[in-house]
Amino acid sequence: MTHCITCSAPVNIAVIKYWGKSDEALLLPANSSVSVTLHQDQLQAQTTVAASHHFEKDRIWLNGQEQCINNPRIQNVIREIKRRARKQKTDSRDIAAERLNWKIHICSKNNFPTAAGLASSAAGYACLVYALKCLYKLEGDVSAIARCGSGSACRSVHGGFVVWDKGQRLDGSDSMARQIQPHTHWPDLRVLILVVNEQKKHTGSTEGMQVTMATSQLLKERIRSVPDKIEQITQAIHDRDFKTFAEITMKDSNQMHACCLDTYPPISYLTDVSRRIIHLVHCFNKHRQETTVAYTFDAGPNACLFLLKKDVKKFLHLVKRFFPPKTEEQDFIRGNTKQLMENLSNDCEEDLSYFPFDPMEDSLRYIIYTTPGPGPQELPSDQSLLGEDGLPKSLS
Amino acid sequence: MTHCITCSAPVNIAVIKYWGKSDEALLLPANSSVSVTLHQDQLQAQTTVAASHHFEKDRIWLNGQEQCINNPRIQNVIREIKRRARKQKTDSRDIAAERLNWKIHICSKNNFPTAAGLASSAAGYACLVYALKCLYKLEGDVSAIARCGSGSACRSVHGGFVVWDKGQRLDGSDSMARQIQPHTHWPDLRVLILVVNEQKKHTGSTEGMQVTMATSQLLKERIRSVPDKIEQITQAIHDRDFKTFAEITMKDSNQMHACCLDTYPPISYLTDVSRRIIHLVHCFNKHRQETTVAYTFDAGPNACLFLLKKDVKKFLHLVKRFFPPKTEEQDFIRGNTKQLMENLSNDCEEDLSYFPFDPMEDSLRYIIYTTPGPGPQELPSDQSLLGEDGLPKSLS
């Protein structure tokens, strides 16, 4: 007997950032955060979990490579899910109970390159937790369990617009994510991810947060001010008030990176290309005399831009003008391109004197065009990543 | 009758930065600051002022070009100097009194390119104020008058290590600079200025400070913490405690730039080259297992580095290795090069695996090697920039 479940989960982009833990072991954040879950058509983790009495040991494959299952964070997630499932079992004598003693195989992959530097671990852990939840027929919220894998993974457990409450309890049991609006709430909202061409390795976010918590004097002031910002951006999302949403998003991104720079030794995730993107957005908004595009940056140089459907073509035209690909690439713009008209450059003339800089050729690898999207989903069994032998299909 | 005075004044580099005014009109700073005055052999403004009953109007030439004398800051300085001189005159019937009613000619130049982005206005205003002080035989401190020209100019009125107290009085009369140690106090201290090759125009510091004051939430926290830092760095200078001096200097530079990034729209003075210099310094210090080099950045990408004489050759070797000039330039390293041995690269082998990055060719324009230095000085009359006709010698 083998029980097998395949699920998918999305990436999320924080608009009020999580930077700094109040508890390293429990992955409790120093401040609450707000995110937008992105559509899985463009960015998705997919995970198959199988439990069988034939399996001799727990095993895990990520993007085709077997990994060590003893990774503490993976172990935390499996242990916590099983603990919750056993507790539920004693209450309801669930049919899935016997599976709890079987060994499991886990196989996971992303539909986008890890090299893109897009929080793949958040989607990955959310997907693992959601698949195990389905496997063991667990009820209730599992975002706090996803959090034990990767802090921001708890936000990928929900679709649409999500708040991760830092919680009050010392055991972290109330540090969980909740949806504040579904992805259908703001149909005109669009997302562009500008993937920057760069080789450099940056400080990982886990390590970066630790050093910032330990050394940045300014972070304390930031943490104090987050609750007010969350209230404001929640209202802006509720009202579909793009201007307020955009300005809070940009200021919060800048402030997180300011705290990184105030770290000792300082941490810089923004490169000259990132800073040029910021400049382009502000020039565009000034030129249009309203805030029509917002940027946000995580622990890397890639920009995530928010804008409304009506402005996408005009802005993309500018991006292609000032960050031209080296050769005219077919797939420079990826994702939901059917929504875009074929020829971007015809009806999009802007007064270029508003943009006082030269093009930076070959500085972007590609652009992903997407929208907010729903949360994790169970997929039909034909999409399983594991074969009937319990081994990855990609290896057979 | 023509009275003519020629003076020189130095550049200064802040180690506790001035960023933000509490009074725009009086140029009062939001926080006190600390600086090191650099030696005039390398970086110097030179100014001749002449007063004559033959002159028909006040005139000014900067670096060979006549400028409008009605610049409000120049007017502020001239008015304030004359006001003080008249007040003194009524007390002492000074011989210089009659000159106060004559028109003046001012001629000023720098011995370094303005394009280097090194606070030339500070040296320029300090020099103008000092020359006028000599011309009118004014007594007492003139740093508060220099402040009315360009805030940080008040620090260039003194040599060595200088504090600019923000002061308490609303009229700004106690917002002045004082020397905390002469330049001879720390004979081993050396300064390297890495002039970055870049075309981009940045936000001017006057405008930048205004926007930061108006929009940065984090700046308030920074301003609150400055008095403690000034106390600590003053003690470190007194003790010639390089490690403490260096760490406070680096942290304060990072924090000022963090507040710039927390500004809306954000301001970035640091480029990829600046950030690489920062990284090189931290790698070097880690490798040496002690803090032997410190960086600080003003409103631009150029780095000012502090280090001790014993470490200059080793560190310069690394700078040349990782920021090589495009062609082997004779004058890549300028300034006090007689102090350096001819062949930098021989006895300076470092384990380069500590420096995990590739060289950035042609990213530095040149390097200036200098030391702390004395304050403004009166020069012999043969160094006058004005001829006997009261016009710039460079024009005749």
Interface residues (C-beta under 8 A of the other chain):
Chain A: K200 Q217 L218 K220 E221 R222 S225 E247 M250 K251 N254 Q255 H257 A258 C259 L261 D262 T263 Y264 P265 P266 S268 L270 T271 D272 R275 I278 H282 F357
Chain B: K200 Q217 L218 K220 E221 R222 S225 E247 M250 K251 N254 Q255 H257 A258 C259 L261 D262 T263 Y264 P265 P266 S268 L270 T271 D272 R275 I278 H282 F357
